[in-house]
Amino acid sequence: MSSSHQEAFLAAWAAVLLPGVGTVARWGELGPYKLLLRLPMNDLLSTAQVPALLEIERADTSRTARHADRVL
């Protein structure tokens, strides 16, 4: 795959994964996401889990933390 095709594919993938990007992502406007989108998905998922935040989520029986982004 040529680099321009790969960039277009990754920009489209960013539009799917990142709600803040919008429905159309432009490669030149992705900033640090350009690097992160090139990493294997399994690596991203495993390193994105912060132990302290996972513990808060486990202890949150009222589901307050899960809905905090809607309130804030």
Contacts in CASP RR format, 6 or more apart in sequence:
PFRMAT RR
TARGET T0000
AUTHOR 0000-0000-0000
METHOD contacts of the structure
MODEL  1
MSSSHQEAFLAAWAAVLLPGVGTVARWGELGPYKLLLRLPMNDLLSTAQV
PALLEIERADTSRTARHADRVL
1 9 0 8 1.000
7 27 0 8 1.000
8 27 0 8 1.000
10 27 0 8 1.000
10 30 0 8 1.000
10 34 0 8 1.000
10 37 0 8 1.000
10 38 0 8 1.000
11 25 0 8 1.000
11 26 0 8 1.000
11 27 0 8 1.000
11 30 0 8 1.000
12 25 0 8 1.000
13 37 0 8 1.000
14 21 0 8 1.000
14 25 0 8 1.000
14 30 0 8 1.000
14 33 0 8 1.000
14 37 0 8 1.000
15 21 0 8 1.000
15 22 0 8 1.000
15 23 0 8 1.000
15 24 0 8 1.000
15 25 0 8 1.000
18 25 0 8 1.000
18 33 0 8 1.000
21 30 0 8 1.000
21 33 0 8 1.000
27 34 0 8 1.000
28 34 0 8 1.000
30 37 0 8 1.000
36 44 0 8 1.000
56 65 0 8 1.000
57 65 0 8 1.000
57 66 0 8 1.000
60 66 0 8 1.000
END
